[in-house]
Amino acid sequence: MKGMKEEISKITAEGSSGAGLVTVILNGEYQVQKFSINPVIIEKSEKDTMEVLIQSAFNDAAQKIRKITEELMMRELQNSGLAGLRK
């Protein structure tokens, strides 16, 4: 399990919104590693639009981290032989 935590902490996922106008990169612990806003959106957008795009990009990256984490956990369970056990 310790090895899996280390592996999860090393994964990253990029989320984007507005056709790539806003991007967020999260690590496996859901910490923002990089955040980018295309200058075009700053010039043309209102505050509310930018907030929605930022939230959407973060949620997109978080969903990808969840999916990768689930896949890693399933692989670990399969390797341990516990995947077939059910209540």
C-alpha positions as CSV (number, residue, x, y, z in Angstrom):
1,M,0.0,0.0,0.0
2,K,2.9,2.4,0.7
3,G,4.2,1.8,-2.8
4,M,0.8,2.7,-4.2
5,K,0.7,6.0,-2.2
6,E,4.1,6.9,-3.6
7,E,3.0,6.1,-7.1
8,I,-0.2,8.1,-6.8
9,S,1.7,11.1,-5.5
10,K,3.8,11.1,-8.6
11,I,1.0,11.1,-11.2
12,T,-0.3,14.2,-12.8
13,A,-3.3,15.1,-14.9
14,E,-4.0,18.2,-17.0
15,G,-7.5,19.6,-17.0
16,S,-8.7,22.2,-19.4
17,S,-11.7,24.2,-20.3
18,G,-12.7,26.7,-23.0
19,A,-11.0,24.7,-25.7
20,G,-7.7,25.0,-23.8
21,L,-8.0,28.6,-22.8
22,V,-7.6,27.6,-19.1
23,T,-5.5,24.7,-18.0
24,V,-4.7,23.2,-14.6
25,I,-2.2,20.5,-13.8
26,L,-2.8,18.5,-10.6
27,N,-0.7,15.9,-8.9
28,G,-2.1,12.7,-7.4
29,E,-2.7,14.5,-4.1
30,Y,-5.0,17.1,-5.9
31,Q,-2.4,19.9,-5.5
32,V,-2.2,22.4,-8.3
33,Q,1.2,22.1,-10.0
34,K,0.6,24.5,-12.8
35,F,-2.2,26.9,-13.8
36,S,-2.4,28.7,-17.1
37,I,-4.8,31.3,-18.6
38,N,-4.5,32.2,-22.2
39,P,-4.2,36.0,-22.5
40,V,-7.0,36.1,-25.0
41,I,-9.5,35.1,-22.3
42,I,-8.2,37.8,-20.0
43,E,-8.8,40.5,-22.6
44,K,-12.3,39.4,-23.7
45,S,-13.9,37.8,-20.6
46,E,-15.8,38.9,-17.6
47,K,-14.9,37.7,-14.1
48,D,-17.8,35.3,-14.0
49,T,-16.8,33.6,-17.2
50,M,-13.2,33.2,-16.0
51,E,-14.3,31.7,-12.7
52,V,-16.4,29.1,-14.5
53,L,-13.5,28.2,-16.8
54,I,-11.1,27.9,-13.9
55,Q,-13.5,25.7,-11.9
56,S,-14.2,23.5,-15.0
57,A,-10.5,23.0,-15.7
58,F,-9.8,22.1,-12.1
59,N,-12.7,19.6,-12.0
60,D,-11.6,18.1,-15.3
61,A,-8.1,17.5,-13.9
62,A,-9.5,16.1,-10.6
63,Q,-11.7,13.7,-12.5
64,K,-8.7,12.4,-14.4
65,I,-6.7,11.9,-11.1
66,R,-9.6,10.0,-9.7
67,K,-9.8,7.7,-12.7
68,I,-6.0,7.1,-12.7
69,T,-6.1,6.4,-9.0
70,E,-9.0,3.9,-9.4
71,E,-7.1,2.1,-12.1
72,L,-4.0,1.9,-10.0
73,M,-6.0,0.6,-7.1
74,M,-7.7,-2.1,-9.3
75,R,-4.3,-3.1,-10.6
76,E,-3.0,-3.4,-7.1
77,L,-6.0,-5.5,-6.0
78,Q,-5.7,-7.8,-9.1
79,N,-2.0,-8.3,-8.3
80,S,-2.8,-9.2,-4.7
81,G,-5.5,-11.6,-5.7
82,L,-8.2,-9.7,-3.8
83,A,-10.1,-8.4,-6.9
84,G,-12.3,-11.4,-7.0
85,L,-13.5,-11.2,-3.4
86,R,-16.9,-9.7,-2.9
87,K,-19.2,-9.4,0.1
